[in-house]
Structure formats: C-alpha cells, structure tokens
Amino acid sequence: MPLSKRARIEIYIPERETSDYALLENVFEQEFLHTFGGCTVIRNIKGMYLASEKRTEVEPVSLVYSDTPFDFDEHFDEIAEYTDDLRQAALEASDEESILIVVHEIFHSL
C-alpha cells in the first residue's frame, strides 16, 4: 500500500495548578478534534530548560497533537499560518514567554 504524506502539529503546554492552563489545553483539544477529527493528549511529560544563571528548571508538560489530512509540502504556507495563529492564541491566554509548537511531516499507511 502507498504511504500518504501528512503534517503533524504538536503543542507543548506547561502543566500549571491554575484553571487557565487546563482551559487552554482543553481549547486546543477541542480545536484539533473539530478541525482534524481527533487528537492525542499525553500528560506529565518531563520538560527541562536552562533558566537564568544556567540553572536547570524541570516542569511537567502536556503534549496535544493531531495529524492533519494535508500534505506537508503542498500546504506548508497554510499550515505555517495556522500554527502561528495557535501560538499567538496560546501566548495571549497564558503567562508564558513562549509556547512550543512543532510541525513535521509523517507518513500514514492507508
């Protein structure tokens, strides 16, 4: 069977004790569910980064991702615009300095 090239969109959301972050995660889940027909959520992933003075920070992170029906190359500009809008919405709804959104091509066996 031929492989079908698709784009996967992943959003990494810090897990915080506030309801705002739970709501933000739920909004992205619903966005992917209604836009692409579903999503996968993985919670309590270990996130690490270097903070000021080279101090290591560790925090739990949730990953929300969905595979789009779009060819990565053919729809690159539209996917880039869509993910820019997602990132901007996440920044406006949270206290984060940045939100990691990753897009990469994957191949489905149909």
Summary of the structure (lengths in Angstrom):
residues: 110
radius of gyration: 15.2
end to end distance: 6.7
largest distance: 52.7
contacts: 283
relative contact order: 0.32
helix: 35%
strand: 41%
